[in-house]
Amino acid sequence: MMGQHAKFIARTVFVQNNDIEQACRVINRIMGSEGWFDQFRRTRRYEKPYMARRRINFEKCKAIYNEDMNRKIQFVLRANRVDPFPGC
C-alpha cells in the first residue's frame, strides 16, 4: 500500500525572486504527479461501483503494461549485452 501513500505531506515550495507563478507551477506539477487532481475530479461526483471496478481494473492493466514495456526497453538498452548479429 506504499504506492498510495501521499508523498505531498510536509512538502514546502519556496518562492524565489517574488515569482509566484513559478512556485504555483512547481506545486501544481507535484500535486499532478501524485494524483491529487485525479482524486479531486473523481470525488466531485458519486462513482458507481461498476465504474470504480472498471477504473481500478484499467489502472492495474496499465501498470502491468507499463512495467512490462519498461522491462523490455531496459533489456534493449543494455550496454553490455551480447551482439545479436555477430559479423555484421
PyMOL commands that set and color helices and strands:
alter all, ss='L'
color gray80, all
select helices_A, chain A and resi 2-4+20-33+36-43+49-76
alter helices_A, ss='H'
color red, helices_A
deselect
rebuild
show_as cartoon
